[in-house]
Every structure is written in C-alpha cells, then in structure tokens.
C-alpha cells in the first residue's frame, strides 16, 4: 500500500503523487456507494495494480483538514483570491462570498488585485483600504508590468494554496510569472461581455520551484452559501469580532436591527466599512430565504 496526495482528477481518473512517483488511479466503488468523491488535495492510500504502467486503485481517503465545495479542493491552508481592478471590473460580492467560505474552513486569506497598470484613477487603493480595514492582506500587482510578483511568491512558499478568482483576472498569467516551468494556458478577454474565457478546465495541484503547492482552478462566477446558517454568517466577517462581545444580545445578535448593537455602533463610527457591512446584509438575507427560522 502506498500513500500520496491527489494532484489532479479528471474523467474519473485520479493522479496520486507518492514517494514512488505519480500513479493513475480509479476509486473503489465503495466510495460511490457512500457518496464520497475523492478531491484534489486528498491524502489517500492506494494499491498498485500495474507498477510498470503506474496504475492503481484508491483504497482509503484520510480525514480532511479543510474542504472547499467550489472549487472542490481539500487540505489547503491558504486561499489567495485574485481579482482585477479593470477588464473585468471587480465583483465585490463574489469576493466576499469566497472570503466567507475560506473563513468557514479556517483558511488564511490573501487578496491579490491584478491589472493595476490599467488603473489610472488608482481605484485599487480604495479597495485595498476596505479589505485592510477588515483585517486582510491585500497585494496590488501587475503581471504585465511585473509589479509585486515577488510578494505573491512569498505567500506561496511552504503552503498548500488554493488560487482562485473569476475568469479573465489573470490567475494563470500570474502563476506563469511565479514559476515559468508551469507554462499554463492563458486566455483573452471577450470584448463583447468583458469576461475571461475559461482556460483552466479542472482543478489540479502544481508544485512550485521555490516550494509549496498551488491549486490552479477553473474560474467561477457564483458561489453558494448553502452550508452556512444565518446565525453563523457574522462569525466569518472577521472585522466584527472586536465588537460583537459588547452587543446587548451577545452571541444572538445578528447585527441587523437589534438594540445596543456594538457592531452597528462601530459602523457608525467608521470602524467598519459600509461596503463590507452592506455585503454582510445581502448575504444574510440570501441565506435567510432558505432558512425561515431567523
């Protein structure tokens, strides 16, 4: 029996990186019966059925430390979320959704703003201020002008990172800058709809020359929060943490219409930004529609 990590899954075949090399494996039927799908990033035990052709069968999947639904990745410890400031325009609700899902899994979050070379109005500085205020590291970059690429490299060292963001923001171009050996396919921006054309068609873990692994994932345009209860959403807006304990209703306060809400007081004092608070309310109402208890 060999142990290794799933680094790619496509068409029912899983590619396992082990101490003896990479094996192409199918999963035992028992996983399908138990409704368990192997994920990229899973640590698995395999039995070898053909050593010469490096083929095997997945026998066991170890307990996951973290799991994202979309993109479907397991056992990562950091999320680097890439958005562009121009072409396409940033979608902040989408950014906040991904942050919520990353926070739910206990991941460290780093936000990368690409294409600052196109930003003559320096709009990215306001975006950086909003998310710095929320407690996140924000790195403005330009893959075209080679601005701050090294700062992103530093975030990848010795980590297993999910590298995510909408199509067309330059994820693959950035990864190619970070490690030229990757040679990932890059896509152009559709002039008609100003969205990127999908170039990454499945999730895979890529080893980097300077250490660490990164998941290059298909771009996404929507993220659902089906697994989150209304009462729990506030826990994933980390800027609320400094004030929530002082709310009159403490843990039961949704920071919406309750009296003596310390979070709303902080909002009025400018300690919490309107953009993030409005995003919180939008997501809360979306979740509430699926759960009528709140």
C-alpha positions in Angstrom: 0.0 0.0 0.0 1.3 3.5 -0.9 0.2 6.8 0.4 0.2 10.1 -1.5 -1.8 13.2 -2.5 -4.3 13.6 -5.3 -2.8 16.3 -7.5 -5.3 16.1 -10.4 -8.7 14.5 -11.0 -10.2 14.3 -14.5 -12.8 12.0 -16.1 -12.9 9.6 -13.1 -9.1 9.2 -13.0 -7.0 10.5 -10.1 -3.3 11.2 -10.3 -1.6 10.4 -7.0 1.8 11.9 -6.1 3.7 9.3 -4.0 7.2 8.7 -2.9 7.4 6.2 -5.8 6.2 8.6 -8.5 2.8 9.5 -9.8 0.1 6.8 -10.2 -3.1 7.0 -12.3 -5.9 5.5 -10.2 -9.6 4.8 -10.1 -11.5 5.0 -6.9 -13.1 1.9 -5.3 -16.8 1.5 -5.9 -17.4 1.7 -2.2 -16.7 5.5 -2.2 -19.6 6.0 -4.7 -21.9 3.9 -2.6 -21.0 6.1 0.4 -21.4 9.2 -1.8 -17.8 10.2 -1.2 -16.0 11.8 -4.0 -12.1 12.0 -3.9 -10.9 15.6 -4.1 -7.7 17.1 -5.3 -5.6 17.6 -2.2 -6.9 14.4 -0.5 -4.3 12.2 1.2 -5.0 8.7 0.1 -3.8 5.1 0.3 -3.6 3.2 -3.0 -2.9 -0.3 -4.0 -0.8 -0.8 -7.1 -2.3 -2.9 -9.9 0.4 -2.3 -12.6 3.8 -1.0 -11.5 5.2 -0.7 -15.0 2.3 1.5 -16.2 2.0 3.2 -12.8 -1.7 2.3 -12.3 -3.5 1.7 -9.1 -6.7 1.9 -7.0 -7.7 4.3 -4.3 -8.4 2.2 -1.1 -8.7 4.9 1.6 -9.2 8.6 1.9 -7.7 10.2 5.0 -9.6 12.7 7.2 -9.7 16.2 5.5 -8.3 19.2 7.4 -10.3 21.5 5.2 -12.7 21.3 2.2 -14.0 23.8 -0.3 -17.0 22.9 -2.4 -16.3 25.3 -5.3 -13.5 24.9 -6.3 -13.5 21.4 -5.0 -10.2 21.2 -3.1 -9.2 19.5 0.2 -6.5 20.1 2.8 -5.4 23.5 1.7 -4.2 26.1 4.3 -4.3 29.3 2.5 -6.6 31.0 -0.1 -5.2 33.5 -2.5 -8.1 35.3 -4.2 -7.2 37.1 -7.4 -9.4 39.9 -8.8 -8.7 42.5 -11.4 -9.3 46.2 -10.9 -10.1 46.6 -14.6 -11.1 44.5 -17.5 -13.1 42.7 -16.0 -14.4 45.0 -13.3 -14.2 43.7 -9.7 -17.2 41.8 -8.3 -17.0 42.5 -4.5 -20.0 40.4 -3.6 -18.2 37.4 -5.2 -15.0 38.3 -3.4 -16.9 38.4 0.0 -18.6 35.1 -0.7 -15.3 33.4 -1.3 -13.8 35.0 1.9 -16.8 33.7 3.9 -16.2 30.1 2.6 -12.5 30.4 3.2 -13.1 31.7 6.8 -15.5 28.8 7.4 -12.7 26.4 6.6 -10.2 28.2 8.8 -8.0 29.3 5.8 -5.6 32.2 5.8 -6.9 34.7 3.2 -4.7 36.9 0.9 -6.3 39.1 -1.7 -4.5 39.9 -4.9 -5.6 42.8 -7.1 -4.3 42.4 -10.6 -4.0 44.8 -13.6 -3.2 47.9 -11.6 -1.3 49.1 -14.7 -4.7 49.8 -16.2 -6.0 51.7 -13.1 -5.2 55.4 -13.9 -7.6 56.5 -11.2 -5.9 54.4 -8.6 -9.2 52.8 -7.6 -7.3 49.8 -6.2 -6.1 52.0 -3.3 -9.7 52.3 -2.0 -10.3 48.6 -2.4 -7.1 47.9 -0.5 -8.1 50.2 2.3 -11.5 48.4 2.7 -10.0 45.0 3.0 -7.0 46.0 5.0 -9.5 47.5 7.4 -11.4 44.2 7.5 -8.1 42.5 8.5 -6.8 41.0 5.3 -3.5 41.3 3.5 -4.0 42.9 0.1 -1.3 42.8 -2.6 -1.8 45.0 -5.7 0.0 43.6 -8.7 0.5 43.8 -12.4 1.6 40.7 -14.3 2.1 42.9 -17.4 4.5 45.3 -15.6 5.9 42.7 -13.2 4.8 44.7 -10.1 4.8 43.0 -6.7 5.1 39.4 -8.2 7.7 38.6 -5.6 5.2 39.4 -2.8 2.8 36.8 -4.1 5.7 34.3 -4.4 6.5 34.8 -0.8 2.9 33.9 0.2 3.1 30.6 -1.6 6.3 29.2 0.0 5.8 26.2 2.2 2.0 26.3 1.8 -0.7 24.4 0.0 -2.7 27.2 -1.6 -6.0 27.5 -3.4 -5.5 30.1 -6.2 -9.0 31.3 -7.2 -10.9 34.1 -8.8 -13.2 34.9 -11.7 -12.2 34.1 -15.2 -10.1 36.7 -17.0 -8.4 38.2 -14.0 -5.0 36.8 -14.8 -4.6 33.8 -12.5 -2.8 31.6 -15.0 -0.7 34.6 -16.2 0.3 35.3 -12.6 1.2 31.6 -12.0 3.4 31.6 -15.1 5.2 34.7 -13.7 5.7 32.9 -10.4 7.1 29.7 -11.9 8.0 29.8 -15.6 8.1 25.9 -15.6 4.3 25.8 -15.3 3.6 27.2 -18.8 -0.2 27.4 -18.1 -2.5 28.3 -21.0 -3.8 31.8 -20.7 -6.9 33.3 -22.3 -8.0 36.6 -23.7 -10.9 38.8 -22.6 -14.1 38.7 -24.5 -14.7 42.2 -25.9 -18.4 41.6 -26.1 -19.0 40.7 -22.4 -15.7 41.8 -20.8 -15.3 38.4 -19.2 -12.4 36.0 -19.4 -12.5 32.8 -21.4 -12.1 29.7 -19.3 -8.6 28.3 -19.7 -8.3 26.0 -16.7 -10.9 23.3 -17.1 -10.2 21.2 -13.9 -8.6 21.7 -10.6 -5.0 20.5 -10.1 -2.2 20.9 -7.6 1.0 22.3 -9.0 4.4 22.0 -7.4 6.4 25.2 -7.4 10.1 25.5 -8.0 10.5 27.7 -4.8 8.5 25.4 -2.6 4.8 25.0 -1.9 1.9 23.8 -4.0 -0.9 25.8 -5.6 -4.3 24.8 -6.9 -5.0 26.3 -10.3 -8.8 26.1 -10.6 -11.4 26.9 -13.1 -12.8 30.5 -12.8 -16.1 30.8 -11.1 -18.9 33.2 -11.4 -21.1 32.3 -8.5 -20.6 30.7 -5.0 -23.5 29.4 -2.9 -23.6 29.6 0.9 -25.9 26.7 1.4 -23.8 25.2 4.1 -23.9 28.3 6.3 -26.6 29.1 8.9 -27.8 32.7 9.3 -26.7 32.8 12.9 -23.1 31.8 11.9 -22.5 34.2 9.0 -21.4 37.0 11.2 -18.5 34.8 12.5 -17.0 34.9 9.0 -16.9 38.7 8.8 -13.8 38.9 11.0 -13.9 42.7 11.5 -17.0 42.2 13.6 -15.0 40.2 16.2 -13.6 43.2 18.0 -17.0 44.5 18.8 -19.5 41.6 18.9 -18.9 40.7 22.5 -20.2 44.1 23.6 -23.6 43.7 21.9 -26.6 43.6 24.2 -27.7 40.2 22.9 -24.1 38.9 22.6 -24.0 35.7 20.6 -27.6 36.0 19.5 -27.1 39.4 17.9 -27.3 39.4 14.1 -26.0 43.0 13.9 -29.1 44.0 11.9 -32.0 45.6 13.8 -31.1 44.7 17.4 -30.8 47.5 20.0 -27.4 48.4 21.6 -25.5 46.5 18.8 -21.8 47.3 19.2 -21.1 46.2 15.6 -23.6 48.8 14.3 -22.1 51.4 16.6 -18.6 50.6 15.1 -20.2 51.0 11.7 -21.5 54.5 12.5 -18.1 55.4 13.9 -16.4 54.4 10.6 -14.5 51.5 12.2 -16.3 49.0 10.0 -16.8 50.0 6.3 -20.2 50.4 4.7 -19.2 48.2 1.8 -18.5 45.2 3.9 -21.5 45.7 6.2 -23.9 46.0 3.2 -22.3 42.9 1.7 -23.0 41.1 5.0 -26.6 42.1 5.0 -27.0 41.0 1.4 -25.6 37.6 2.1 -27.6 37.3 5.4 -30.9 37.9 3.5 -29.9 35.4 0.8 -29.3 32.7 3.4 -32.4 33.7 5.4 -34.6 33.0 2.4 -33.6 29.3 2.6 -34.0 29.2 6.4 -37.2 30.7 7.8 -36.2 30.3 11.5 -34.5 33.7 11.5 
